[in-house]
Amino acid sequence: TKDTIKVVQYRANLGAAVDAILTAQGANPSKEQVQAMIDAVSKFINENYELYGRKYQVKLIDGQCNSVPPDYPCLRGEFRRIIQTEKPFAIIWNTSLASPAFDEMSKLGGWGFRDSFNQTHRPYHWDLQMGGSQLVAMVGEWYCKRMAGGKAEYAGANPNPTADLRNKPRVLGVISTDDPENKLAIDELKGHLSRCGVRIAAEYYYAQDITTADQQRRAAVSKMINSGVTTIMCFCDLVAPIFLYNTCEEQKYYPEHVMVATGYMDTDRAAQAYDHTLPPDNVNPAHQFENAFGLAQNPRAVFRENNTAARLMKAAGNFNRFYDSAEIDVTYHLMLATLIQAAGPTLTPQNLEAGAFRLPPLGGLDNDEVTLRQFRPGDYTWTDALREVYWSTTRPSTFNRKPGAYVNVNGNRWFVPGQF
């Protein structure tokens, strides 16, 4: 309206089992914590962005439909009701789930979907995380230039010499969700890898259903082992890797674990949960995550009490409600505010798109705390660079100063396509 810009933030119903895993990763805040973040970031946006006389106003809505596994008919109906009753300018749902349900609304969020998905839905679908097509193109380039033709030297140490993979030629396996967009992105990855003669020896696409996780994790790891896979890329969400790494440990299977910058797996807080919850035995401490390496799109973390979200919540007097994943939520709102400001006084989706493409790049390629962010014609996702990292089980994290951190391989450098 002439006075307000109404935004809905959608909180998915993930179920108790997934909630418990996310809680261990610091990624399952209470409704009260999220509301405190919304109040703080809205205050900051209204005081510091040019909104042409309007106020940024956010309504938090708890989803009632199952998202794990996605109940598509229910989700579509729920989104229709939200649109009809709330009439928001934008909806934020930070997730890689349920791409078929996205058709029901013009939407902000939905990371990892291919560029063609964003282009088909233009100018309505925007995201913070790198688009699936751009990501797999960069992963393919990196693998061809850095990894192809080598031995699996970064596999975990195996106490059984005959099962040790470190002297074997690399054989690639891929695990991802069965979401249609995610599966099509892997098809694009195959094309990029074929340019250097690499093929994916085994693929496994898991259903986003926690009730069948036990069966699926065994099937996935069995397929990797039986196909001779030495090197696994997990294009996963935050939750699935817990099952993958634990099952590999149960099977005494120690492949190379390659990070591919998806699902916020490349944050210290998430990886600490993967690493520190693995079940070591008295003779052979767990080796699953000791040599994890690859690519990250999230910047190196600032200390949790001094990052952007913490500063905004302190300024609003809400720091007692601060949560570990608040920085991600805050950045979505700041991205939306940047787009709204760029649209000018006549706020339409078309003007928002035109304004986005006029924005200069933000950040740069020589500071690992600030990534490169920009929108361009055909590119509706904000993040545009990756850094090369490995996991240290002992290095203190800059986020919470606890052991376990991703460490840059190339100083502070970020990479864009063509630079690996």
Contacts in CASP RR format, 6 or more apart in sequence:
PFRMAT RR
TARGET T0000
AUTHOR 0000-0000-0000
METHOD contacts of the structure
MODEL  1
TKDTIKVVQYRANLGAAVDAILTAQGANPSKEQVQAMIDAVSKFINENYE
LYGRKYQVKLIDGQCNSVPPDYPCLRGEFRRIIQTEKPFAIIWNTSLASP
AFDEMSKLGGWGFRDSFNQTHRPYHWDLQMGGSQLVAMVGEWYCKRMAGG
KAEYAGANPNPTADLRNKPRVLGVISTDDPENKLAIDELKGHLSRCGVRI
AAEYYYAQDITTADQQRRAAVSKMINSGVTTIMCFCDLVAPIFLYNTCEE
QKYYPEHVMVATGYMDTDRAAQAYDHTLPPDNVNPAHQFENAFGLAQNPR
AVFRENNTAARLMKAAGNFNRFYDSAEIDVTYHLMLATLIQAAGPTLTPQ
NLEAGAFRLPPLGGLDNDEVTLRQFRPGDYTWTDALREVYWSTTRPSTFN
RKPGAYVNVNGNRWFVPGQF
1 54 0 8 1.000
2 54 0 8 1.000
3 53 0 8 1.000
3 54 0 8 1.000
3 55 0 8 1.000
4 54 0 8 1.000
4 55 0 8 1.000
4 56 0 8 1.000
4 57 0 8 1.000
5 51 0 8 1.000
5 54 0 8 1.000
5 55 0 8 1.000
5 56 0 8 1.000
5 57 0 8 1.000
5 89 0 8 1.000
5 90 0 8 1.000
5 340 0 8 1.000
5 347 0 8 1.000
6 57 0 8 1.000
6 58 0 8 1.000
6 59 0 8 1.000
6 86 0 8 1.000
6 87 0 8 1.000
6 88 0 8 1.000
6 89 0 8 1.000
7 56 0 8 1.000
7 57 0 8 1.000
7 58 0 8 1.000
7 59 0 8 1.000
7 88 0 8 1.000
7 89 0 8 1.000
7 90 0 8 1.000
7 91 0 8 1.000
7 92 0 8 1.000
7 333 0 8 1.000
7 336 0 8 1.000
8 58 0 8 1.000
8 59 0 8 1.000
8 60 0 8 1.000
8 61 0 8 1.000
8 82 0 8 1.000
8 86 0 8 1.000
8 88 0 8 1.000
8 90 0 8 1.000
8 91 0 8 1.000
8 92 0 8 1.000
9 34 0 8 1.000
9 38 0 8 1.000
9 58 0 8 1.000
9 59 0 8 1.000
9 60 0 8 1.000
9 61 0 8 1.000
9 91 0 8 1.000
9 92 0 8 1.000
9 93 0 8 1.000
9 329 0 8 1.000
10 61 0 8 1.000
10 63 0 8 1.000
10 82 0 8 1.000
10 91 0 8 1.000
10 92 0 8 1.000
10 93 0 8 1.000
11 31 0 8 1.000
11 34 0 8 1.000
11 60 0 8 1.000
11 61 0 8 1.000
11 62 0 8 1.000
11 63 0 8 1.000
12 63 0 8 1.000
12 67 0 8 1.000
12 93 0 8 1.000
12 95 0 8 1.000
12 97 0 8 1.000
13 62 0 8 1.000
13 63 0 8 1.000
13 64 0 8 1.000
13 65 0 8 1.000
13 66 0 8 1.000
13 67 0 8 1.000
14 22 0 8 1.000
14 67 0 8 1.000
14 68 0 8 1.000
15 66 0 8 1.000
15 68 0 8 1.000
15 210 0 8 1.000
17 210 0 8 1.000
17 211 0 8 1.000
18 68 0 8 1.000
18 210 0 8 1.000
18 239 0 8 1.000
19 28 0 8 1.000
21 238 0 8 1.000
21 239 0 8 1.000
21 242 0 8 1.000
21 273 0 8 1.000
22 28 0 8 1.000
22 238 0 8 1.000
22 239 0 8 1.000
24 273 0 8 1.000
24 277 0 8 1.000
25 238 0 8 1.000
25 269 0 8 1.000
25 270 0 8 1.000
25 273 0 8 1.000
25 324 0 8 1.000
25 325 0 8 1.000
26 269 0 8 1.000
26 323 0 8 1.000
26 324 0 8 1.000
26 325 0 8 1.000
27 238 0 8 1.000
27 264 0 8 1.000
27 269 0 8 1.000
27 270 0 8 1.000
27 324 0 8 1.000
27 325 0 8 1.000
29 37 0 8 1.000
29 323 0 8 1.000
29 325 0 8 1.000
29 326 0 8 1.000
31 60 0 8 1.000
31 62 0 8 1.000
32 321 0 8 1.000
33 321 0 8 1.000
33 322 0 8 1.000
33 323 0 8 1.000
33 326 0 8 1.000
34 60 0 8 1.000
34 323 0 8 1.000
34 329 0 8 1.000
35 60 0 8 1.000
35 321 0 8 1.000
36 313 0 8 1.000
36 316 0 8 1.000
36 318 0 8 1.000
36 320 0 8 1.000
36 321 0 8 1.000
36 322 0 8 1.000
37 309 0 8 1.000
37 312 0 8 1.000
37 313 0 8 1.000
37 318 0 8 1.000
37 321 0 8 1.000
37 323 0 8 1.000
37 326 0 8 1.000
37 329 0 8 1.000
37 330 0 8 1.000
38 58 0 8 1.000
38 60 0 8 1.000
38 333 0 8 1.000
39 316 0 8 1.000
39 318 0 8 1.000
40 309 0 8 1.000
40 312 0 8 1.000
40 313 0 8 1.000
40 315 0 8 1.000
40 316 0 8 1.000
40 317 0 8 1.000
40 318 0 8 1.000
40 330 0 8 1.000
41 309 0 8 1.000
41 312 0 8 1.000
41 329 0 8 1.000
41 330 0 8 1.000
41 333 0 8 1.000
41 334 0 8 1.000
42 56 0 8 1.000
42 57 0 8 1.000
42 58 0 8 1.000
42 333 0 8 1.000
43 312 0 8 1.000
43 315 0 8 1.000
43 316 0 8 1.000
44 312 0 8 1.000
44 315 0 8 1.000
44 316 0 8 1.000
45 51 0 8 1.000
45 56 0 8 1.000
45 333 0 8 1.000
45 334 0 8 1.000
45 337 0 8 1.000
46 55 0 8 1.000
46 56 0 8 1.000
49 56 0 8 1.000
49 337 0 8 1.000
49 338 0 8 1.000
49 340 0 8 1.000
49 341 0 8 1.000
50 341 0 8 1.000
50 344 0 8 1.000
51 337 0 8 1.000
51 340 0 8 1.000
51 341 0 8 1.000
52 344 0 8 1.000
52 345 0 8 1.000
52 347 0 8 1.000
54 347 0 8 1.000
56 337 0 8 1.000
56 340 0 8 1.000
58 333 0 8 1.000
59 86 0 8 1.000
59 88 0 8 1.000
61 82 0 8 1.000
61 86 0 8 1.000
63 78 0 8 1.000
64 74 0 8 1.000
64 78 0 8 1.000
65 71 0 8 1.000
65 74 0 8 1.000
65 75 0 8 1.000
65 77 0 8 1.000
65 78 0 8 1.000
66 74 0 8 1.000
67 75 0 8 1.000
67 95 0 8 1.000
67 97 0 8 1.000
67 98 0 8 1.000
67 208 0 8 1.000
68 97 0 8 1.000
68 208 0 8 1.000
68 209 0 8 1.000
68 210 0 8 1.000
69 207 0 8 1.000
69 208 0 8 1.000
69 209 0 8 1.000
70 97 0 8 1.000
70 98 0 8 1.000
70 100 0 8 1.000
70 101 0 8 1.000
70 208 0 8 1.000
72 98 0 8 1.000
72 100 0 8 1.000
72 101 0 8 1.000
75 98 0 8 1.000
75 101 0 8 1.000
75 104 0 8 1.000
76 101 0 8 1.000
76 103 0 8 1.000
76 104 0 8 1.000
77 104 0 8 1.000
79 91 0 8 1.000
79 101 0 8 1.000
79 104 0 8 1.000
79 105 0 8 1.000
80 104 0 8 1.000
82 88 0 8 1.000
82 91 0 8 1.000
82 105 0 8 1.000
83 91 0 8 1.000
83 104 0 8 1.000
83 105 0 8 1.000
89 347 0 8 1.000
90 107 0 8 1.000
90 108 0 8 1.000
90 336 0 8 1.000
91 105 0 8 1.000
91 106 0 8 1.000
91 107 0 8 1.000
91 108 0 8 1.000
92 108 0 8 1.000
92 109 0 8 1.000
92 332 0 8 1.000
92 333 0 8 1.000
92 336 0 8 1.000
93 107 0 8 1.000
93 108 0 8 1.000
93 109 0 8 1.000
93 110 0 8 1.000
94 109 0 8 1.000
94 110 0 8 1.000
94 111 0 8 1.000
94 128 0 8 1.000
94 328 0 8 1.000
94 329 0 8 1.000
94 332 0 8 1.000
95 109 0 8 1.000
95 110 0 8 1.000
95 111 0 8 1.000
96 110 0 8 1.000
96 111 0 8 1.000
96 112 0 8 1.000
96 177 0 8 1.000
96 179 0 8 1.000
96 182 0 8 1.000
96 237 0 8 1.000
96 262 0 8 1.000
96 263 0 8 1.000
97 177 0 8 1.000
97 179 0 8 1.000
97 208 0 8 1.000
97 237 0 8 1.000
98 179 0 8 1.000
99 110 0 8 1.000
99 113 0 8 1.000
99 117 0 8 1.000
99 179 0 8 1.000
99 180 0 8 1.000
99 181 0 8 1.000
99 182 0 8 1.000
100 180 0 8 1.000
102 110 0 8 1.000
102 113 0 8 1.000
102 117 0 8 1.000
102 121 0 8 1.000
102 125 0 8 1.000
103 121 0 8 1.000
106 121 0 8 1.000
106 124 0 8 1.000
106 125 0 8 1.000
106 349 0 8 1.000
107 121 0 8 1.000
107 124 0 8 1.000
107 125 0 8 1.000
108 125 0 8 1.000
108 126 0 8 1.000
108 127 0 8 1.000
108 332 0 8 1.000
108 335 0 8 1.000
108 336 0 8 1.000
109 125 0 8 1.000
109 126 0 8 1.000
109 127 0 8 1.000
109 128 0 8 1.000
109 332 0 8 1.000
110 125 0 8 1.000
110 127 0 8 1.000
110 129 0 8 1.000
111 127 0 8 1.000
111 128 0 8 1.000
111 129 0 8 1.000
111 130 0 8 1.000
111 131 0 8 1.000
111 262 0 8 1.000
111 263 0 8 1.000
111 381 0 8 1.000
112 127 0 8 1.000
112 129 0 8 1.000
112 130 0 8 1.000
112 131 0 8 1.000
112 132 0 8 1.000
112 135 0 8 1.000
112 181 0 8 1.000
112 182 0 8 1.000
112 185 0 8 1.000
112 262 0 8 1.000
113 125 0 8 1.000
113 127 0 8 1.000
113 131 0 8 1.000
113 132 0 8 1.000
113 181 0 8 1.000
113 185 0 8 1.000
114 131 0 8 1.000
114 132 0 8 1.000
114 133 0 8 1.000
114 181 0 8 1.000
114 184 0 8 1.000
114 185 0 8 1.000
114 188 0 8 1.000
115 131 0 8 1.000
115 132 0 8 1.000
115 133 0 8 1.000
115 134 0 8 1.000
115 378 0 8 1.000
115 379 0 8 1.000
115 380 0 8 1.000
116 133 0 8 1.000
117 125 0 8 1.000
117 181 0 8 1.000
118 125 0 8 1.000
118 126 0 8 1.000
118 127 0 8 1.000
118 131 0 8 1.000
118 378 0 8 1.000
118 380 0 8 1.000
118 381 0 8 1.000
119 378 0 8 1.000
119 380 0 8 1.000
122 353 0 8 1.000
122 378 0 8 1.000
122 380 0 8 1.000
123 349 0 8 1.000
123 350 0 8 1.000
123 352 0 8 1.000
123 353 0 8 1.000
123 380 0 8 1.000
124 349 0 8 1.000
125 380 0 8 1.000
126 335 0 8 1.000
126 336 0 8 1.000
126 339 0 8 1.000
126 356 0 8 1.000
126 375 0 8 1.000
126 380 0 8 1.000
126 381 0 8 1.000
126 382 0 8 1.000
127 380 0 8 1.000
127 381 0 8 1.000
127 382 0 8 1.000
128 328 0 8 1.000
128 331 0 8 1.000
128 332 0 8 1.000
128 335 0 8 1.000
128 381 0 8 1.000
128 382 0 8 1.000
128 383 0 8 1.000
129 262 0 8 1.000
129 263 0 8 1.000
129 297 0 8 1.000
129 381 0 8 1.000
129 383 0 8 1.000
130 138 0 8 1.000
130 261 0 8 1.000
130 297 0 8 1.000
130 381 0 8 1.000
130 383 0 8 1.000
130 384 0 8 1.000
130 386 0 8 1.000
131 381 0 8 1.000
132 181 0 8 1.000
132 185 0 8 1.000
132 188 0 8 1.000
133 185 0 8 1.000
133 188 0 8 1.000
134 379 0 8 1.000
134 381 0 8 1.000
134 384 0 8 1.000
134 417 0 8 1.000
135 185 0 8 1.000
135 260 0 8 1.000
135 261 0 8 1.000
135 262 0 8 1.000
135 297 0 8 1.000
136 185 0 8 1.000
136 186 0 8 1.000
136 188 0 8 1.000
136 189 0 8 1.000
136 192 0 8 1.000
137 188 0 8 1.000
137 192 0 8 1.000
137 417 0 8 1.000
138 295 0 8 1.000
138 386 0 8 1.000
138 415 0 8 1.000
138 417 0 8 1.000
138 420 0 8 1.000
139 189 0 8 1.000
139 192 0 8 1.000
139 233 0 8 1.000
139 260 0 8 1.000
139 261 0 8 1.000
139 295 0 8 1.000
140 189 0 8 1.000
140 192 0 8 1.000
140 193 0 8 1.000
141 192 0 8 1.000
141 417 0 8 1.000
141 418 0 8 1.000
141 420 0 8 1.000
142 294 0 8 1.000
142 295 0 8 1.000
142 386 0 8 1.000
142 388 0 8 1.000
142 415 0 8 1.000
142 420 0 8 1.000
143 172 0 8 1.000
143 193 0 8 1.000
143 196 0 8 1.000
143 198 0 8 1.000
143 258 0 8 1.000
144 192 0 8 1.000
144 193 0 8 1.000
144 195 0 8 1.000
144 196 0 8 1.000
144 198 0 8 1.000
145 196 0 8 1.000
145 420 0 8 1.000
146 388 0 8 1.000
146 420 0 8 1.000
147 170 0 8 1.000
147 231 0 8 1.000
147 258 0 8 1.000
148 170 0 8 1.000
148 196 0 8 1.000
148 197 0 8 1.000
148 198 0 8 1.000
149 169 0 8 1.000
149 170 0 8 1.000
150 169 0 8 1.000
150 170 0 8 1.000
151 166 0 8 1.000
151 167 0 8 1.000
151 168 0 8 1.000
151 169 0 8 1.000
151 170 0 8 1.000
152 165 0 8 1.000
152 166 0 8 1.000
152 167 0 8 1.000
152 168 0 8 1.000
152 169 0 8 1.000
152 170 0 8 1.000
152 171 0 8 1.000
152 230 0 8 1.000
152 231 0 8 1.000
152 255 0 8 1.000
152 256 0 8 1.000
153 166 0 8 1.000
153 167 0 8 1.000
154 166 0 8 1.000
154 256 0 8 1.000
154 291 0 8 1.000
154 293 0 8 1.000
155 164 0 8 1.000
155 165 0 8 1.000
155 166 0 8 1.000
155 230 0 8 1.000
155 231 0 8 1.000
155 254 0 8 1.000
155 255 0 8 1.000
155 256 0 8 1.000
155 291 0 8 1.000
156 165 0 8 1.000
156 166 0 8 1.000
156 254 0 8 1.000
156 255 0 8 1.000
156 256 0 8 1.000
156 287 0 8 1.000
156 288 0 8 1.000
156 290 0 8 1.000
156 291 0 8 1.000
157 164 0 8 1.000
157 166 0 8 1.000
157 254 0 8 1.000
157 287 0 8 1.000
157 290 0 8 1.000
158 164 0 8 1.000
158 165 0 8 1.000
158 252 0 8 1.000
158 254 0 8 1.000
158 287 0 8 1.000
159 252 0 8 1.000
159 283 0 8 1.000
159 284 0 8 1.000
160 252 0 8 1.000
163 252 0 8 1.000
163 253 0 8 1.000
163 254 0 8 1.000
164 254 0 8 1.000
165 230 0 8 1.000
165 254 0 8 1.000
165 255 0 8 1.000
165 256 0 8 1.000
168 230 0 8 1.000
169 230 0 8 1.000
170 230 0 8 1.000
170 231 0 8 1.000
170 256 0 8 1.000
171 201 0 8 1.000
171 227 0 8 1.000
171 228 0 8 1.000
171 229 0 8 1.000
171 230 0 8 1.000
171 231 0 8 1.000
172 193 0 8 1.000
172 198 0 8 1.000
172 199 0 8 1.000
172 200 0 8 1.000
172 201 0 8 1.000
172 229 0 8 1.000
172 231 0 8 1.000
172 232 0 8 1.000
172 233 0 8 1.000
173 200 0 8 1.000
173 201 0 8 1.000
173 202 0 8 1.000
173 203 0 8 1.000
173 224 0 8 1.000
173 227 0 8 1.000
173 229 0 8 1.000
173 231 0 8 1.000
173 232 0 8 1.000
173 233 0 8 1.000
174 186 0 8 1.000
174 189 0 8 1.000
174 200 0 8 1.000
174 202 0 8 1.000
174 203 0 8 1.000
174 204 0 8 1.000
174 232 0 8 1.000
174 233 0 8 1.000
174 234 0 8 1.000
174 235 0 8 1.000
175 203 0 8 1.000
175 204 0 8 1.000
175 205 0 8 1.000
175 206 0 8 1.000
175 220 0 8 1.000
175 224 0 8 1.000
175 232 0 8 1.000
175 233 0 8 1.000
175 234 0 8 1.000
175 235 0 8 1.000
175 236 0 8 1.000
175 240 0 8 1.000
175 244 0 8 1.000
176 182 0 8 1.000
176 183 0 8 1.000
176 185 0 8 1.000
176 186 0 8 1.000
176 203 0 8 1.000
176 204 0 8 1.000
176 205 0 8 1.000
176 206 0 8 1.000
176 234 0 8 1.000
176 235 0 8 1.000
176 236 0 8 1.000
177 183 0 8 1.000
177 205 0 8 1.000
177 206 0 8 1.000
177 207 0 8 1.000
177 208 0 8 1.000
177 235 0 8 1.000
177 236 0 8 1.000
177 237 0 8 1.000
177 240 0 8 1.000
178 205 0 8 1.000
178 206 0 8 1.000
178 207 0 8 1.000
178 208 0 8 1.000
179 208 0 8 1.000
182 205 0 8 1.000
182 235 0 8 1.000
183 205 0 8 1.000
185 235 0 8 1.000
186 200 0 8 1.000
186 203 0 8 1.000
186 235 0 8 1.000
189 200 0 8 1.000
190 199 0 8 1.000
190 200 0 8 1.000
193 199 0 8 1.000
193 200 0 8 1.000
201 227 0 8 1.000
201 228 0 8 1.000
201 229 0 8 1.000
202 223 0 8 1.000
202 224 0 8 1.000
202 226 0 8 1.000
202 227 0 8 1.000
202 228 0 8 1.000
202 229 0 8 1.000
204 219 0 8 1.000
204 220 0 8 1.000
204 223 0 8 1.000
204 224 0 8 1.000
206 213 0 8 1.000
206 216 0 8 1.000
206 220 0 8 1.000
206 240 0 8 1.000
207 216 0 8 1.000
208 237 0 8 1.000
209 216 0 8 1.000
210 239 0 8 1.000
213 240 0 8 1.000
213 243 0 8 1.000
214 243 0 8 1.000
216 243 0 8 1.000
217 243 0 8 1.000
217 244 0 8 1.000
217 246 0 8 1.000
217 247 0 8 1.000
218 247 0 8 1.000
220 244 0 8 1.000
220 247 0 8 1.000
221 244 0 8 1.000
221 247 0 8 1.000
221 248 0 8 1.000
221 251 0 8 1.000
221 253 0 8 1.000
224 232 0 8 1.000
224 253 0 8 1.000
224 255 0 8 1.000
225 251 0 8 1.000
225 253 0 8 1.000
229 255 0 8 1.000
230 255 0 8 1.000
230 256 0 8 1.000
231 255 0 8 1.000
231 256 0 8 1.000
231 258 0 8 1.000
232 244 0 8 1.000
232 255 0 8 1.000
232 256 0 8 1.000
232 257 0 8 1.000
232 258 0 8 1.000
233 258 0 8 1.000
233 260 0 8 1.000
234 240 0 8 1.000
234 241 0 8 1.000
234 244 0 8 1.000
234 257 0 8 1.000
234 258 0 8 1.000
234 260 0 8 1.000
234 262 0 8 1.000
234 265 0 8 1.000
235 260 0 8 1.000
235 262 0 8 1.000
236 244 0 8 1.000
236 262 0 8 1.000
236 263 0 8 1.000
236 265 0 8 1.000
237 262 0 8 1.000
237 263 0 8 1.000
238 263 0 8 1.000
238 264 0 8 1.000
238 265 0 8 1.000
238 270 0 8 1.000
241 265 0 8 1.000
241 274 0 8 1.000
242 273 0 8 1.000
242 274 0 8 1.000
242 277 0 8 1.000
245 257 0 8 1.000
245 274 0 8 1.000
245 278 0 8 1.000
245 288 0 8 1.000
245 289 0 8 1.000
246 277 0 8 1.000
246 278 0 8 1.000
246 279 0 8 1.000
248 254 0 8 1.000
248 255 0 8 1.000
248 288 0 8 1.000
249 278 0 8 1.000
249 279 0 8 1.000
249 286 0 8 1.000
249 288 0 8 1.000
250 279 0 8 1.000
254 287 0 8 1.000
254 288 0 8 1.000
256 291 0 8 1.000
256 293 0 8 1.000
257 288 0 8 1.000
257 289 0 8 1.000
257 291 0 8 1.000
257 292 0 8 1.000
257 293 0 8 1.000
258 292 0 8 1.000
258 293 0 8 1.000
258 294 0 8 1.000
259 265 0 8 1.000
259 266 0 8 1.000
259 292 0 8 1.000
259 293 0 8 1.000
259 294 0 8 1.000
259 295 0 8 1.000
259 296 0 8 1.000
259 389 0 8 1.000
259 391 0 8 1.000
259 406 0 8 1.000
260 294 0 8 1.000
260 295 0 8 1.000
261 295 0 8 1.000
261 296 0 8 1.000
261 297 0 8 1.000
261 298 0 8 1.000
261 386 0 8 1.000
264 270 0 8 1.000
264 298 0 8 1.000
264 325 0 8 1.000
264 328 0 8 1.000
265 271 0 8 1.000
265 274 0 8 1.000
266 295 0 8 1.000
266 296 0 8 1.000
266 297 0 8 1.000
266 298 0 8 1.000
266 389 0 8 1.000
266 406 0 8 1.000
267 298 0 8 1.000
267 301 0 8 1.000
267 399 0 8 1.000
267 406 0 8 1.000
268 301 0 8 1.000
268 397 0 8 1.000
268 398 0 8 1.000
268 399 0 8 1.000
268 400 0 8 1.000
268 404 0 8 1.000
268 405 0 8 1.000
268 406 0 8 1.000
269 301 0 8 1.000
269 324 0 8 1.000
269 325 0 8 1.000
269 397 0 8 1.000
269 399 0 8 1.000
269 400 0 8 1.000
271 289 0 8 1.000
271 292 0 8 1.000
271 391 0 8 1.000
271 404 0 8 1.000
271 406 0 8 1.000
272 397 0 8 1.000
272 400 0 8 1.000
272 402 0 8 1.000
272 403 0 8 1.000
272 404 0 8 1.000
274 288 0 8 1.000
274 289 0 8 1.000
275 288 0 8 1.000
275 289 0 8 1.000
275 290 0 8 1.000
275 391 0 8 1.000
275 393 0 8 1.000
275 404 0 8 1.000
276 404 0 8 1.000
278 286 0 8 1.000
278 288 0 8 1.000
278 289 0 8 1.000
279 286 0 8 1.000
280 286 0 8 1.000
289 391 0 8 1.000
289 393 0 8 1.000
290 391 0 8 1.000
290 393 0 8 1.000
291 390 0 8 1.000
291 391 0 8 1.000
292 390 0 8 1.000
292 391 0 8 1.000
293 388 0 8 1.000
293 389 0 8 1.000
293 390 0 8 1.000
293 391 0 8 1.000
293 409 0 8 1.000
294 388 0 8 1.000
294 389 0 8 1.000
294 390 0 8 1.000
295 386 0 8 1.000
295 387 0 8 1.000
295 388 0 8 1.000
295 389 0 8 1.000
296 386 0 8 1.000
296 387 0 8 1.000
296 388 0 8 1.000
296 389 0 8 1.000
296 406 0 8 1.000
297 371 0 8 1.000
297 383 0 8 1.000
297 385 0 8 1.000
297 386 0 8 1.000
297 387 0 8 1.000
298 371 0 8 1.000
299 368 0 8 1.000
299 369 0 8 1.000
299 370 0 8 1.000
299 371 0 8 1.000
300 368 0 8 1.000
300 369 0 8 1.000
300 387 0 8 1.000
300 398 0 8 1.000
300 406 0 8 1.000
300 408 0 8 1.000
301 307 0 8 1.000
301 327 0 8 1.000
301 397 0 8 1.000
301 398 0 8 1.000
301 399 0 8 1.000
302 308 0 8 1.000
302 369 0 8 1.000
302 398 0 8 1.000
302 399 0 8 1.000
303 398 0 8 1.000
303 399 0 8 1.000
303 400 0 8 1.000
303 401 0 8 1.000
304 310 0 8 1.000
304 322 0 8 1.000
304 324 0 8 1.000
304 399 0 8 1.000
304 400 0 8 1.000
305 322 0 8 1.000
307 327 0 8 1.000
308 327 0 8 1.000
308 330 0 8 1.000
308 331 0 8 1.000
308 334 0 8 1.000
309 322 0 8 1.000
309 326 0 8 1.000
309 327 0 8 1.000
309 329 0 8 1.000
309 330 0 8 1.000
310 319 0 8 1.000
310 322 0 8 1.000
310 326 0 8 1.000
310 327 0 8 1.000
312 330 0 8 1.000
313 319 0 8 1.000
313 321 0 8 1.000
313 322 0 8 1.000
313 326 0 8 1.000
324 399 0 8 1.000
324 400 0 8 1.000
335 382 0 8 1.000
338 359 0 8 1.000
339 352 0 8 1.000
339 355 0 8 1.000
339 356 0 8 1.000
340 347 0 8 1.000
340 352 0 8 1.000
342 352 0 8 1.000
342 355 0 8 1.000
342 356 0 8 1.000
342 358 0 8 1.000
342 359 0 8 1.000
343 351 0 8 1.000
343 352 0 8 1.000
343 354 0 8 1.000
343 355 0 8 1.000
344 351 0 8 1.000
344 355 0 8 1.000
356 375 0 8 1.000
357 375 0 8 1.000
357 376 0 8 1.000
357 377 0 8 1.000
359 374 0 8 1.000
359 375 0 8 1.000
360 374 0 8 1.000
361 372 0 8 1.000
361 373 0 8 1.000
361 374 0 8 1.000
361 384 0 8 1.000
362 370 0 8 1.000
362 372 0 8 1.000
362 373 0 8 1.000
362 374 0 8 1.000
363 370 0 8 1.000
363 371 0 8 1.000
363 372 0 8 1.000
363 373 0 8 1.000
364 370 0 8 1.000
364 371 0 8 1.000
364 372 0 8 1.000
364 385 0 8 1.000
364 414 0 8 1.000
365 372 0 8 1.000
365 385 0 8 1.000
365 413 0 8 1.000
365 414 0 8 1.000
365 415 0 8 1.000
365 416 0 8 1.000
366 412 0 8 1.000
366 413 0 8 1.000
366 414 0 8 1.000
367 412 0 8 1.000
368 387 0 8 1.000
368 408 0 8 1.000
368 411 0 8 1.000
368 412 0 8 1.000
368 413 0 8 1.000
368 414 0 8 1.000
371 383 0 8 1.000
371 384 0 8 1.000
371 385 0 8 1.000
371 387 0 8 1.000
371 414 0 8 1.000
372 383 0 8 1.000
372 384 0 8 1.000
372 385 0 8 1.000
372 414 0 8 1.000
372 416 0 8 1.000
373 382 0 8 1.000
373 383 0 8 1.000
373 384 0 8 1.000
374 382 0 8 1.000
374 384 0 8 1.000
375 381 0 8 1.000
375 382 0 8 1.000
384 416 0 8 1.000
385 414 0 8 1.000
385 415 0 8 1.000
385 416 0 8 1.000
386 414 0 8 1.000
386 415 0 8 1.000
387 408 0 8 1.000
387 410 0 8 1.000
387 413 0 8 1.000
387 414 0 8 1.000
387 415 0 8 1.000
388 408 0 8 1.000
388 409 0 8 1.000
388 410 0 8 1.000
388 413 0 8 1.000
388 415 0 8 1.000
388 420 0 8 1.000
389 406 0 8 1.000
389 407 0 8 1.000
389 408 0 8 1.000
389 409 0 8 1.000
390 406 0 8 1.000
390 407 0 8 1.000
390 409 0 8 1.000
391 404 0 8 1.000
391 405 0 8 1.000
391 406 0 8 1.000
391 407 0 8 1.000
392 404 0 8 1.000
392 405 0 8 1.000
392 406 0 8 1.000
392 407 0 8 1.000
393 403 0 8 1.000
393 404 0 8 1.000
394 403 0 8 1.000
394 404 0 8 1.000
395 403 0 8 1.000
395 404 0 8 1.000
395 405 0 8 1.000
395 407 0 8 1.000
396 402 0 8 1.000
396 403 0 8 1.000
396 404 0 8 1.000
396 405 0 8 1.000
397 403 0 8 1.000
397 404 0 8 1.000
397 405 0 8 1.000
398 405 0 8 1.000
399 405 0 8 1.000
END
